[in-house]
Amino acid sequence: MCEIGNRQKVAPGLAVPVRDEDERDEHEEERGLSSSVGNFSTLQQRFEESPAGKVVISGLVAVILVVGVVWNLPDSPISRKLQPLVAPVAAPAGLDQYWGMYGTPDTRLETIEVQVRMANGENRVWTMQPGGRGVGWWDRWLLLRRAVIHDASIRPQLARWVVREVTEPNEHAVGVTVLFRTENLPAPGATAGGGSPAMKVLYQEALAGPQ
């Protein structure tokens, strides 16, 4: 007679329970997985403690620190020369984050302005404003503004996106210009000072068809 339980079988004429094959395979898989994890941990520990591993880890930490420092240098000729050099590492690694916006107050007002010239002669102006569509939180707008100022490859993308935002499907834009406007702010507590506003053309494109 054969009795079947939840996890075991009793062979006819025997008093000793026989293990189910599925249960035995499951235990073997668990032991194999535990062994693999243990071997990986051992290899990782050996690498970290080896001279070569220490050199590699120290090098990675040094690269991360250098990229972070360079990317957050105040705007200057030096930072504008160094940032393109570290950009190939900073962008893929997610290190191209600018934290200066949480530091000292700005002494200069910087604005990105996009002018879209329509076929009927109308000039439509778009500027970055808190709560604007397309990017989300205001700190993302600040990061985008900094990227547009320092990275020429982003400017055409912004220009064409703005054209789509300010035109209807039945309208035709013939040109777009990205402007960088600056104005030095007076010192805290001063009633006068600062400087005259300045403007620089960052990007300009003649549009041949709907964007």
C-alpha angles and dihedrals in degrees: 000000000000122000118196120204133181096270108008145045129216114218115226112268093010129103094198115093116234119221118244112249093229092054092050092050091050092054091048091052091050091051091048092050092048090049092050092050091048092050091049092050090050092050091047092050092048091050093048091049096045121094091243092050092050090051092049094047093046090050093051092049091049092050092050092050094047093048092048093050094046093047092053099045114126114264107279140129089268094054092046090055097044100044096066088053094056096035094091088060099034099053100050092042094048092241094124092099119133114212097173091098087073093050132069119350116269117260092197131052111226124190133179112212127184119199119197117197114209128211091248091057096259117140115212119196126206125186133177110264133173110270093020120153124260108036108043123211118049093242087061089056089052091052091048091050091052091048092051091050095050105026116062093190092068096053098077090050092052092045094053092044090054090049089057091047097053100039134070123226091257093050127088126214116201101187145010132199129189112209130192112209123190135182127180112231123224118254116269110280094014118126093204139017135082118108145268117289116261132201134202130185108232099176139002130182137174110222119219098187145357113313 
